[in-house]
Amino acid sequence: MKTKLVAFTLLASISAFASFAQDAADPFADVVETRHGLMLQMASDLGTLGGMAKGTAAYDQAAATQAASNIAAIASVLSMAQFPAGSETGAAADSYALADIWTKQDDFLSKITDLNNAAGMMKMAAATDADAIKGSMAQLGGACSACHKSYRQPES
């Protein structure tokens, strides 16, 4: 029993040190990973709504409402907290954020506001029907695209 406890303690210590070492090497690793997670969730929910808008998936009010609510929730938490200075591409591992985020911060934040507005409209549309989703998709997609074109390095 004592041997197992010593082994467990040693393993826990090594894991904690590895995590600390990673943070020391790239202090933005966690925030970049969080950004990726938020964007991947939003992409998944956009896919759900997009399928309904295109008619490749049947309209499902519960699924549409959940997807739109998720997008609105994610949009509501986006701020400079997820984009701290120094977490841009080339400076932080796996980051696609362009440095213009910080040099044109007011414009970046206005694009987040546009996303919030479009997400709110989609939330209302999602509770209606597939045609309403289709009508709202251009505004939501446009808000995503406007930010990505200006502030995200394309993946290679």
PyMOL commands that set and color helices and strands:
alter all, ss='L'
color gray80, all
select helices_A, chain A and resi 2-25+29-54+61-77+80-82+100-103+105-126+130-151
alter helices_A, ss='H'
color red, helices_A
deselect
rebuild
show_as cartoon
